[in-house]
């Protein structure tokens, strides 16, 4: 299994991401056009996240919130900025598919601990730091065991368990469970108020 973790997992990630990017090219184009029409620019946003060995990279997602502000120029609460289109993208997890490019680049894997914000780095215990010994993933053990219904400590525990148990068969199980959850649209956060992720607070124009 060590050979899988150090060699074959990356090959599978690269080939899988390349295949899905080509297969979903029409979906990328449609999402780009719809977001541009409904929310304007940017269509994507990037944000710094720590990856393997705590190396910082830019994560990609389709934008799901507009840039509406109050009379003082401050962004409105997240729940007031999530658009109907953005809600659909979140419910279907289509907002995540730009991360296939992160996988292609080697920043991420299909399966692994979700990459959190850099500001959390000083607070991990020694054991929890194991989450940064592998590439972060689009989905992982925490996501198929409750996702946003879990507490901070529970998510970190699942992340650590994944690193300790990493295997081809565990990845296959997580992939199929993730597909089922996406189809059922279960455990998906859609109101834009998730302090654990806090993703669109720092939008950066790229397209």
N, C-alpha and C positions, 0 to 999 in steps of 0.2 A: 504493500500500500504506500510505502514511502516513495517508490518509483512513480506511482500515480500522482502523488501530491507534488512532487518536484519536477515532473516531466510531462506525463500524459495529460494532466489536467489543463495545462497551458495550451497544448496542441488542440485539445477538444474545444477549449474556449475560443481560440483564434478561428478555427474552421467553422465553428457554430455561429460565431458573431458575423463572420463574412457571409455565410449562407443566409442568415436572417436579414442582414442589411440589404442584400440583393433581392431576396424574396419580398421584403416589406417596402421596397422603394416606392411603389405607388401610395402606400399608407403614409410614408414620410412626406411625400409631396402634398397629399390631401390635407394632412395635419398642418403643414407649413402654411398653406393657402388659407385655411379656415382660421387659424390663429392670427395671421397677419390681417385678415379682414375684420375679425371680431375684436381683437385686442391690440392691433398695431404692432409696432416693434418695441422690444425684441421678441422674436418667436421662441428663441431658446434662452436659457440663462445658465450661467456657470457659477460655481461656488467652490471655494477651497475645501478640500477634504483630505484627511490623512489616510494614506494607503499602506501598502506593505512596508514594514520598517519605518512607519510614521512619515514616509515621504509624502509631501503635499502635492495633490494633483487637482485638476479642474473637473468637477463632475458636470454632466450634461443632463438636462431634462427639458421637455416641452413646457412652455409657460402655461400656467393655469389660472393666474390671477392678473387683474388689470392694475394700473398704477394710479387709481383714484385717490385723491387727497382731500383733506378738509380745508376749511377756509384759511388755515395757517400754513398750508403746504405740507402737512404731515400725512403720511400714508394712513388710509383708513384701516380699521382692524381687518385681519385676514379674512374673516367670515364675510365681510362686506365687499371683498375684492375678488372672491372666487366667482368666476363667470359660469353660465350654464354649460358652455363648451368646456371650460376647465373642469367642471364637476364631472362631465362625461369622460374626459381624458383620465381623471383620477380613478373613477369607478371601473373603467376598462383597463387601467394600468398602461394606457398608451402614452401617458406622460413620461414613462420610464424608458421607452424604446431608444431614445438617443444615447442611452448608456451602453448600447451595443458598440458604439464607437469607442467608449472608454475601455471596453473589453478588447477590442481590436488593437488598441494602442498598448495594452498591457497594464493599464491602471487598475482594472477590475477583473473579476471573474463572474461567471453566471451565478455561482454559489459561493457564499462566504458571509462574514459579518457585514451588516450594512455600514457604510462609511459615515461616521458622525462628524460633528463640527470640531475643528482643531482646539477650540477652547476647553473641550472635555479632557484633553490629553493628560493634564497634570493630576487628574482625579482618579485614574484607574489604579486598581491594586496590581500587585505583581502578577497575579494569576490572570487578571482581566487584560493585561497588556499582551497576552498571547494572541488576542484578536488581530494584532498588527504584525504577526509573524507570517501571515498569508495575505493574499490579495483580498480586498473587500468584495462583496457580491451584490448583485441586483436583488437576490432573494437569499434566504438562509434559514437556519434552524429556528431562529426566533420568529421569523415571518410566518412559518407554517405551524407555529405553536401559539398563535394569539396575536401576533403583529402589534397593532396599536392598543390592544387590550391588556398588554403586559406592563408591568412596572419597569422602571429603569434597571433595577438589580436583576430582575428576571430576564430581561433581554440580554444583558451582559453575561449572565450565567449561561444562557443558551449559546451565545457567541463563543464562549470559552469551551463549552462542551463540544461544539462543532470542530474546533481546532484539534481537540484531543481525540476525537473520533473520526476525523476526516478519512473518507474512503470513497471509492467509486460507487459502491452500492448505496451509501448514505446520500451522495449527490443525486443519484437517480431517483431515490425516494423523495427528496426535497423538490426536485423538478416536477415530478408528477403531482405531488401534493399542492405545489404552487399553482399549477395549471388548473386543478380542480377549484382552488380557492378563487382564482381570477374569474373563472367561468361562473362561479356562484356569487362573486363579488362580496366575499365575506372578509371581515377584519380589515376593511379598507377605510382609511381616514379620508374624509372628503370636505370637512369644514374649514380646513386651513389653520386650525389651532392645535398644532402638535409641537410643544416645546422640545420634544426629543429630537425632532428633525429640523424645524425652524429653517426651512430651505429657501423660501422666496423673499425673505427679509432683506437679502443682499443681492438683488438682481443685478446682473452685469450684461450690458448689451453685447451681443456677438453676431446677431443676424437681424 
